[in-house]
Amino acid sequence: MNDRTDSQHLAAPFGDDYGPLLTGVHAPLTEEYALEDLKLIKGRIPSDLNGVYLRAGPNARYAPNGRYHPFDGDGMVHAARFQQGRLTYRNRWVQTDGFKEELAAGKSTHYGIRETLKGRSDRRLKDTANTDLIGHRGRALALWYMSGDAYEIDPITLQTLGKSQAISQSGGKISAHAKVDEVTEELLFFDYGNDAPYMHYGVIGADGALKHYVPIELPGPRLPHDMAVTERWSILHDLPLFHDHEAMALGRHRIDFHPEMKSRFGVIGRFAPGESIRWFAFSPCYLYHVVNAWEDGDWVVMVGCRYMPALDAQGGIDARRTAKNVAELEMHARLWEWKMNLRSGETAERMLNGQHNAEFPTCNGRLIGRKTRYGYLIDHSETVTLQWSGVRKYDLFTGEDLGGWSDDPQHSWYSEPWFAEADHASAEDHGYVVAFQWNDALKRQTLDLFDARDLARGPIAQVGLPHRVPTGFHACWIEADRLARR
């Protein structure tokens, strides 16, 4: 190491030449930790909060080849385990094939999305497993947004256990944002790619076996990011943002937004053949993340965060700037509702809340696919990439803002907040909201716990960590009873 202090090194482990997304609040950690007896800054850990909060994110092990994008960083999982009022924290890299190859080489052997495109052999793109985490059968699955392998993780030790055999048996891959029906313990997933039919959809059973896997024909290669499920249906996305075909032919990564095209959502029975899917058309947009979906009579209702297209001086959609915003993770999203009538074919959509830039949503995971009144989202900065300045609760029926909190809107960086049900819960929102928070003004890292019934009250407990948790992507909560299945 040079003569910089340790704190400076942690703020720019590869030096200052790789841009802002590898320095400061975005700088990767260089070590793995296992910590107990952490300092309580405020309150106490509730004894009826039992389970583990897991958060994924990019954490580059080696300096990148060329320009860096957060999607490129090696996956790292941060875990906060709660046991009868006790807290244990640990973090570990996901031991993907690409990570292990580079560890053996002692340097980066792959390239990022600014330098290459999936499928090139001369500049390989690495499956980083850095995007999302879901809990299934007592294990966590680390997933990649561009469709890759499902890496199974022990949710307590964070040891990488290997690849999901069920996904491998499908002959395909799995994208981030697969859904787990916690009532049936079935895992529903999709993958996508550049070859026809361009999408597949599948179901893994509670026993871990692949139960269903069918092709979904799309008009061409697309870039879907999420899906939704109800008790009987799955909802797949065909959105008017996808690769520029000329750039793709040259092996380059460039995306275009097509405002002349509709956004389409396809409704398919959980175990139905691919050709039975029904498509419903809506106003053009991009959609990163769904809050939840449910059935209401003949209607299928989906609530999510609609990426608001950029507008030109005349009020029309600025297609180029919209695509650039999506590519650069400059988010301008609003809480939105889409409805599809399976009997009449009728559709309806509306903005639920136009006041806040709301993203990275969660709800009570026990009720995925069932009608949920409450959602927990972050306040996303309109100007700073990946700065989530606070947490907020919404009424998903009306869009009403039910209160939120930020220690310091200018300097706070929260992680995706997850609802953690209290033991013997008596209502949908009887529990806690868990999130990491970095305060850049105080240079202080905390784990914040909120009463889910009153976020505006502020954290009921804050636990200090001796190091920063870098900005990241998605999280999950696995309850103690589901952990027992490991």
C-alpha positions in Angstrom: 0.0 0.0 0.0 1.2 3.5 -0.6 1.4 6.2 2.1 -2.4 6.9 2.1 -4.2 6.2 5.3 -6.4 3.1 5.6 -9.5 5.2 5.4 -8.3 6.8 2.2 -7.5 3.4 0.8 -11.0 2.1 1.6 -12.4 5.2 -0.2 -10.4 4.4 -3.4 -8.8 0.9 -3.2 -7.7 1.0 -6.9 -6.7 4.6 -6.8 -8.6 7.7 -8.1 -8.3 6.9 -11.8 -11.4 4.7 -12.3 -14.1 7.3 -11.8 -16.6 8.1 -9.1 -18.4 4.7 -9.1 -15.3 3.0 -7.6 -14.5 5.6 -5.1 -16.1 7.2 -2.0 -19.5 5.8 -1.1 -19.2 3.4 -4.0 -15.7 2.1 -3.2 -15.6 -1.7 -2.7 -14.5 -3.4 0.5 -11.2 -5.3 0.4 -12.0 -7.7 3.3 -14.6 -10.1 4.6 -15.8 -9.7 8.2 -17.7 -11.6 10.8 -18.8 -9.3 13.7 -20.7 -9.7 16.9 -21.2 -7.4 20.0 -21.8 -4.4 17.7 -22.3 -1.0 19.3 -25.9 0.0 19.9 -26.2 3.7 19.0 -29.9 3.9 19.8 -32.7 1.7 21.2 -32.4 -2.1 21.4 -32.8 -5.1 19.1 -36.4 -6.4 19.4 -36.6 -10.0 20.7 -39.5 -10.8 18.3 -37.4 -10.0 15.2 -35.8 -13.3 14.1 -34.3 -14.1 10.7 -31.7 -12.7 8.4 -31.5 -9.6 6.2 -29.3 -10.1 3.2 -28.2 -7.4 0.8 -26.4 -7.9 -2.5 -24.3 -5.5 -4.4 -21.2 -4.9 -6.6 -17.8 -5.2 -4.9 -15.0 -5.4 -7.5 -12.1 -7.6 -6.3 -9.7 -6.3 -8.9 -9.2 -3.1 -10.9 -11.5 -3.3 -14.0 -10.4 -3.6 -17.6 -11.6 -0.3 -19.1 -14.6 1.7 -18.0 -16.6 0.6 -15.0 -20.3 0.3 -14.4 -21.9 -0.8 -11.1 -23.4 -3.9 -12.9 -19.8 -5.1 -13.4 -18.7 -5.5 -9.8 -18.2 -8.9 -8.2 -21.2 -9.9 -6.1 -20.9 -9.4 -2.4 -23.5 -10.3 0.2 -23.9 -8.4 3.5 -25.9 -10.3 6.2 -27.5 -9.1 9.5 -28.8 -12.1 11.4 -31.2 -11.5 14.3 -31.7 -14.0 17.1 -33.7 -13.2 20.2 -32.3 -9.7 20.5 -28.8 -10.5 19.3 -27.2 -9.4 16.0 -24.5 -10.9 13.9 -23.0 -9.2 10.8 -20.9 -10.8 8.1 -20.0 -10.2 4.4 -18.6 -12.4 1.8 -18.0 -12.4 -2.0 -20.2 -14.8 -4.1 -17.8 -17.4 -5.4 -18.9 -17.3 -9.0 -16.9 -19.0 -11.8 -15.7 -15.7 -13.0 -14.6 -14.6 -9.5 -12.7 -17.8 -8.9 -11.0 -17.5 -12.3 -9.8 -13.9 -11.5 -8.8 -14.9 -8.0 -6.5 -17.5 -9.5 -5.1 -15.0 -12.0 -4.7 -12.3 -9.5 -6.3 -9.7 -11.9 -9.4 -9.0 -13.9 -9.8 -11.3 -16.9 -13.3 -10.1 -17.9 -14.7 -6.8 -19.2 -17.7 -4.7 -18.2 -20.8 -3.7 -20.1 -19.3 -0.4 -21.2 -16.6 -2.3 -23.0 -18.4 -5.4 -24.4 -21.6 -7.3 -24.8 -22.8 -10.6 -23.6 -21.7 -13.3 -26.0 -18.4 -11.9 -27.2 -15.4 -14.3 -26.8 -12.6 -11.8 -27.1 -14.0 -9.6 -24.3 -15.9 -11.8 -22.0 -18.6 -10.4 -19.8 -18.7 -11.9 -16.3 -21.8 -13.3 -14.5 -21.3 -11.4 -11.2 -24.3 -12.6 -9.3 -24.5 -9.1 -7.8 -28.0 -8.0 -8.5 -30.6 -9.8 -6.3 -31.1 -12.3 -3.5 -34.1 -14.5 -2.8 -34.7 -17.1 -0.2 -35.9 -20.6 -1.2 -35.8 -23.8 0.7 -33.6 -22.4 3.5 -31.0 -21.1 1.1 -30.4 -17.8 -0.6 -30.0 -17.6 -4.4 -27.6 -14.9 -5.7 -28.8 -13.7 -9.2 -27.6 -11.6 -12.1 -29.8 -9.1 -14.0 -28.6 -10.3 -17.4 -29.7 -13.9 -16.9 -27.0 -16.2 -15.5 -26.5 -19.0 -13.1 -28.3 -19.2 -9.7 -25.6 -19.4 -7.0 -26.8 -21.0 -3.8 -25.6 -19.3 -0.7 -25.9 -20.5 2.9 -27.8 -17.5 4.4 -26.0 -17.8 7.8 -22.4 -18.4 6.9 -22.7 -16.9 3.4 -20.6 -19.8 2.0 -21.3 -20.3 -1.7 -22.6 -23.8 -2.0 -22.7 -24.2 -5.8 -25.1 -23.7 -8.6 -28.8 -24.5 -8.5 -29.3 -27.9 -10.1 -32.8 -27.1 -11.1 -31.8 -24.1 -13.1 -28.9 -26.1 -14.7 -31.4 -28.8 -15.6 -33.6 -26.3 -17.4 -30.8 -25.9 -19.9 -31.2 -22.2 -19.5 -30.4 -19.4 -17.0 -32.3 -17.3 -14.5 -32.7 -13.5 -14.4 -32.7 -11.4 -11.2 -36.1 -10.8 -9.6 -37.4 -14.4 -9.6 -40.3 -14.6 -7.1 -41.0 -17.1 -4.3 -44.5 -17.9 -3.3 -44.0 -18.3 0.5 -47.3 -20.1 0.8 -46.5 -22.9 -1.7 -42.7 -22.4 -1.5 -42.6 -22.5 -5.3 -40.0 -20.4 -7.1 -41.1 -18.7 -10.3 -38.5 -17.4 -12.7 -37.7 -16.2 -16.2 -34.7 -15.8 -18.4 -34.0 -13.9 -21.6 -31.4 -13.7 -24.3 -30.6 -12.6 -27.9 -31.8 -15.8 -29.6 -35.4 -16.8 -30.4 -37.7 -17.3 -28.7 -35.9 -14.6 -26.5 -37.5 -15.6 -23.2 -38.3 -18.7 -21.1 -40.5 -19.1 -18.0 -40.2 -21.8 -15.3 -41.3 -23.0 -11.9 -39.2 -24.8 -9.3 -41.1 -26.7 -6.6 -40.8 -26.7 -2.9 -38.7 -29.9 -3.2 -36.1 -28.0 -5.3 -37.0 -29.8 -8.6 -37.7 -28.2 -11.9 -41.5 -28.5 -12.4 -42.2 -26.4 -15.4 -40.1 -24.7 -18.1 -41.6 -23.2 -21.4 -40.5 -20.9 -24.2 -42.1 -17.4 -24.4 -42.0 -16.0 -27.9 -41.2 -12.3 -28.1 -40.9 -10.1 -31.3 -37.2 -9.8 -30.8 -34.5 -9.6 -28.1 -35.6 -7.6 -25.1 -34.3 -6.3 -21.8 -36.9 -7.2 -19.1 -35.8 -6.7 -15.6 -38.6 -8.0 -13.3 -41.7 -10.1 -13.3 -44.7 -10.5 -11.0 -46.9 -13.3 -9.7 -50.3 -13.8 -8.2 -51.8 -17.0 -6.7 -52.6 -18.4 -10.1 -50.8 -16.2 -12.7 -47.3 -15.0 -13.6 -46.8 -11.7 -15.3 -43.9 -11.3 -17.8 -42.7 -8.0 -19.3 -42.0 -7.0 -22.9 -40.9 -3.3 -22.8 -39.9 -0.9 -25.6 -36.3 -0.5 -24.4 -33.7 -2.9 -25.9 -30.4 -3.2 -27.6 -29.6 -1.2 -30.7 -29.4 -3.9 -33.3 -26.5 -2.4 -35.2 -24.4 -1.9 -32.1 -25.2 -5.5 -31.0 -24.0 -6.8 -34.4 -20.7 -5.1 -33.7 -20.5 -6.6 -30.2 -21.2 -3.3 -28.4 -23.7 -2.4 -25.7 -26.1 0.4 -26.5 -29.8 0.5 -25.7 -32.6 2.5 -27.4 -36.1 3.5 -26.2 -38.9 3.2 -28.7 -41.8 5.5 -27.7 -43.8 4.4 -30.7 -44.2 0.9 -29.1 -46.4 -0.1 -26.3 -45.3 -1.7 -23.0 -46.8 -5.2 -22.9 -47.4 -7.4 -19.9 -48.1 -11.1 -20.5 -50.3 -13.1 -18.1 -49.7 -16.8 -18.0 -51.0 -19.6 -15.8 -48.4 -20.8 -13.3 -48.1 -24.2 -15.0 -49.5 -23.2 -18.4 -47.9 -23.7 -21.9 -46.0 -20.8 -23.3 -48.5 -20.3 -26.2 -51.3 -19.6 -23.7 -49.8 -16.3 -22.6 -52.1 -13.3 -23.0 -50.5 -9.9 -23.7 -52.0 -6.6 -22.5 -50.8 -3.2 -24.0 -50.1 -0.1 -21.9 -48.4 3.3 -22.4 -44.7 3.1 -23.3 -42.3 3.1 -20.4 -39.5 1.1 -18.8 -40.1 -0.8 -15.6 -37.2 -1.9 -13.3 -39.1 -3.1 -10.3 -42.5 -4.5 -9.2 -43.9 -4.0 -5.7 -46.5 -6.9 -5.8 -49.4 -8.2 -7.8 -52.7 -9.9 -6.9 -56.1 -11.0 -8.2 -59.2 -8.9 -7.7 -62.1 -10.7 -9.3 -61.5 -10.8 -13.1 -58.7 -8.3 -12.7 -55.0 -8.9 -12.3 -53.5 -5.9 -10.5 -49.8 -5.1 -10.6 -48.1 -2.2 -8.7 -44.6 -1.1 -9.5 -42.2 1.7 -10.1 -42.8 3.2 -13.6 -39.6 4.7 -15.0 -40.9 8.0 -16.3 -39.6 8.8 -19.8 -37.6 12.0 -20.3 -39.5 14.7 -22.2 -38.3 17.1 -24.8 -39.1 20.9 -25.0 -42.4 20.1 -26.7 -43.6 17.7 -24.1 -42.9 14.6 -26.2 -40.8 11.6 -25.2 -37.1 12.2 -25.6 -36.1 8.6 -26.6 -32.4 9.1 -26.5 -32.3 10.7 -23.1 -34.7 8.1 -21.7 -32.4 5.3 -22.8 -29.4 7.1 -21.4 -31.1 7.7 -18.1 -31.9 3.9 -17.8 -28.3 3.0 -18.8 -26.7 5.3 -16.4 -29.1 4.4 -13.5 -30.5 7.9 -13.3 -33.8 7.0 -11.9 -37.0 9.1 -12.2 -39.8 6.7 -11.1 -43.3 7.0 -9.8 -45.5 4.5 -8.0 -47.9 3.1 -10.6 -50.7 0.6 -11.0 -51.5 -1.5 -14.0 -54.7 -3.6 -14.3 -55.6 -6.4 -16.7 -59.1 -7.9 -17.0 -58.9 -11.5 -18.0 -62.5 -11.8 -19.0 -63.0 -8.6 -21.1 -59.4 -7.9 -22.1 -59.8 -4.4 -20.7 -56.8 -2.5 -19.3 -56.4 0.4 -16.9 -53.4 2.2 -15.5 -52.8 5.2 -13.2 -50.1 7.0 -11.2 -50.6 6.2 -7.6 -48.2 8.8 -6.2 -46.6 11.5 -8.2 -44.8 13.3 -5.3 -41.8 11.0 -4.7 -39.1 9.4 -6.8 -39.9 5.9 -5.4 -37.9 2.8 -6.2 -36.4 -0.4 -4.9 -39.8 -1.6 -3.5 -40.6 -4.3 -1.0 -43.7 -5.6 0.8 -44.5 -8.3 3.3 -42.9 -11.3 1.7 -45.3 -13.8 3.2 -48.0 -12.2 1.0 -46.2 -12.2 -2.4 -48.9 -12.7 -5.0 -51.7 -11.8 -2.5 -53.4 -8.5 -2.0 -51.1 -6.3 0.1 -52.0 -2.9 1.3 -48.5 -1.7 2.2 -45.3 -1.2 0.3 -41.9 0.0 1.6 -39.7 2.0 -0.9 -36.7 4.2 -0.9 -36.6 7.9 -1.7 -34.3 8.0 -4.7 -32.3 11.1 -5.5 -33.3 12.9 -8.7 -29.7 13.9 -9.4 -27.2 11.5 -7.7 -26.7 8.0 -9.0 -27.9 5.3 -6.6 -28.3 7.7 -3.7 -31.3 6.5 -1.6 -31.8 9.2 0.9 -34.6 7.8 2.9 -37.3 5.1 3.4 -41.0 5.5 3.0 -44.2 3.6 3.4 -47.1 3.7 0.9 -50.7 2.6 0.7 -50.7 0.4 -2.4 -54.5 0.8 -2.9 -54.6 4.6 -2.9 -50.9 5.6 -3.3 -51.1 7.6 -0.1 -47.7 8.5 1.5 -47.9 7.0 5.0 -44.7 8.6 6.2 -41.0 8.2 5.8 -37.7 8.9 7.4 -34.2 10.1 6.6 -31.5 11.0 9.0 -30.0 13.4 6.5 -31.5 13.7 3.0 -28.4 15.2 1.6 -25.9 12.8 3.0 -27.8 9.5 3.8 -27.3 6.5 1.6 -29.8 3.7 2.5 -30.0 0.1 1.2 -33.2 -1.5 0.0 -35.5 -1.7 3.0 -37.2 -5.0 3.7 -40.2 -5.7 5.8 -39.4 -8.3 8.5 -42.5 -9.8 10.1 -42.6 -9.9 13.9 -43.1 -13.2 15.7 -46.8 -13.9 16.1 -47.7 -11.0 13.9 -51.3 -9.8 14.1 -51.5 -7.6 11.0 -49.9 -7.2 7.6 -47.6 -4.4 8.8 -46.9 -5.9 12.3 -43.1 -6.1 12.1 -40.0 -4.1 11.3 -38.3 -2.5 8.3 -34.6 -3.2 8.1 -32.0 -1.2 6.1 -28.3 -0.3 6.2 -27.5 3.4 6.2 -24.3 5.3 5.4 -24.1 8.9 6.6 -21.5 10.5 4.4 -21.3 13.7 6.5 -20.7 11.8 9.7 -18.7 9.0 8.0 -20.9 6.6 10.0 -22.4 3.2 9.0 -25.5 1.9 10.8 -28.0 -0.8 10.5 -31.4 0.9 11.1 -34.6 -0.8 12.4 -38.0 0.8 12.1 -41.4 0.0 13.4 -43.2 -0.8 10.1 -46.4 0.7 11.4 -44.7 4.1 11.9 -41.7 4.8 9.8 -41.9 8.6 10.4 -41.0 7.9 14.0 -37.5 7.2 12.9 -35.3 4.2 13.8 -36.3 2.4 17.0 -32.8 1.0 17.0 -29.5 1.8 15.3 -26.5 -0.4 15.4 -23.1 0.9 14.4 -20.7 -1.0 12.1 -16.9 -0.3 12.0 -16.8 -0.1 8.2 -18.9 1.2 5.4 -21.3 -1.0 3.5 -20.9 0.1 -0.1 -23.9 1.2 -2.2 -25.6 -1.9 -3.7 -28.7 -3.3 -5.2 -31.3 -5.6 -3.8 -32.0 -7.4 -0.5 -34.3 -10.0 1.0 -35.5 -11.1 4.4 -35.6 -14.8 5.3 -37.7 -15.6 8.4 -36.3 -17.9 11.1 -38.8 -20.6 10.3 -37.7 -20.6 6.7 -34.0 -20.6 7.7 -34.7 -23.8 9.6 -35.2 -25.5 6.3 -31.5 -25.2 5.5 
